[in-house]
Amino acid sequence: MSGAQRGAVRRASDAGETRRHPLVRADVVRAAAGLSVLVAALWIGPVAAALLTLVLAGTFVPRWLEAPAWLDVSYGVALLCAAWAGVLGLYEQVGWLDLAVHLAATGLAALVAQLAIVRARLVSWPTVGGTRRDRVGMVLVTTTVGAALAVAWEIAEWSGHRFLDPTIHVGYDDTISDLAAGVTGSFLAGLLAVVVARRDERLP
């Protein structure tokens, strides 16, 4: 067997393992999200249960899109952390946590949304042999999509404060800093996607 053939067999084997084992880990995250809904409904309250139900639904989006395992797992974990931090009031206790969550969660959500756009064949995902134009386009689209998601997040926070729970913190400084963190996270996520795509020809 030639070196090229051995490499092809190895890549196929790696792909099979990547599909099996990380999918199990991602399903563990989804199971944790389901358990979180139950815990919130029984011991916290309907608002927390509704929020975590949305998170549970969100964790299935990467699986439906057949997202790379690292994105599936990290996105689900980010959603769970963001939701539980709000439910437990950690944003008020840890000053930097809000911006960190907006940066990470918005960036990962932007990548998932970008993958949905790729699946719809509206844009292409840069590959190992992709051009610089493809890579720049990936970063720009991811950043733009993330900015839109960051705005939607802030609207959701305001709506929650206005109609559901007045203890949800909103304000001009908070909104602007959250938007800045979300856009920054989306830009960094776009760069990460380009780096990963250039190293792994199986993506997305």
Long-range contacts (C-beta under 8 A, 24 or more apart in sequence): 11-202, 15-202, 18-69, 18-202, 19-69, 21-69, 22-69, 22-70, 22-72, 22-73, 23-63, 23-69, 23-72, 25-69, 25-73, 26-59, 26-62, 26-63, 26-69, 26-72, 26-73, 26-76, 29-59, 29-72, 29-73, 29-76, 29-77, 29-80, 30-56, 30-59, 30-60, 30-63, 30-76, 32-80, 33-59, 33-76, 33-79, 33-80, 36-80, 36-83, 36-84, 40-87, 44-87, 47-160, 47-164, 47-165, 48-87, 51-83, 51-86, 51-87, 52-83, 52-87, 55-79, 55-80, 55-82, 55-83, 61-112, 61-116, 62-112, 62-115, 65-112, 65-115, 65-116, 65-119, 66-119, 66-204, 67-112, 67-115, 67-204, 68-196, 68-200, 68-203, 68-204, 70-196, 71-108, 71-111, 71-112, 71-115, 74-108, 75-108, 75-109, 75-111, 75-112, 78-104, 78-105, 78-108, 78-109, 79-105, 79-109, 81-105, 86-168, 91-169, 92-169, 98-174, 98-177, 98-178, 99-177, 99-178, 99-181, 100-181, 102-150, 102-153, 102-178, 102-181, 102-182, 102-185, 103-181, 103-182, 103-184, 103-185, 103-188, 104-185, 105-185, 106-146, 106-149, 106-150, 106-153, 106-181, 106-182, 106-183, 106-185, 106-186, 107-146, 107-182, 107-185, 107-186, 107-187, 107-188, 107-189, 107-192, 108-185, 108-189, 109-146, 109-149, 110-142, 110-143, 110-145, 110-146, 110-149, 110-185, 110-186, 110-189, 110-190, 111-142, 111-189, 111-190, 111-192, 111-193, 113-145, 113-146, 113-149, 114-138, 114-141, 114-142, 114-145, 114-190, 114-193, 115-204, 117-141, 117-145, 118-204, 125-193, 125-197, 125-203, 125-204, 126-193, 126-194, 126-197, 126-198, 127-197, 127-198, 127-201, 127-203, 128-197, 128-198, 128-199, 128-200, 128-201, 130-197, 130-198, 135-194, 135-198, 138-190, 138-193, 138-194, 138-197, 139-187, 139-190, 139-191, 139-193, 139-194, 140-190, 141-190, 142-186, 142-187, 142-189, 142-190, 142-193, 143-183, 143-186, 143-187, 143-190, 144-186, 145-186, 146-182, 146-183, 146-185, 146-186, 146-187, 146-189, 146-190, 147-179, 147-182, 147-183, 147-186, 149-182, 149-186, 150-178, 150-179, 150-181, 150-182, 150-183, 150-186, 151-179, 153-178, 153-182, 154-178, 154-179
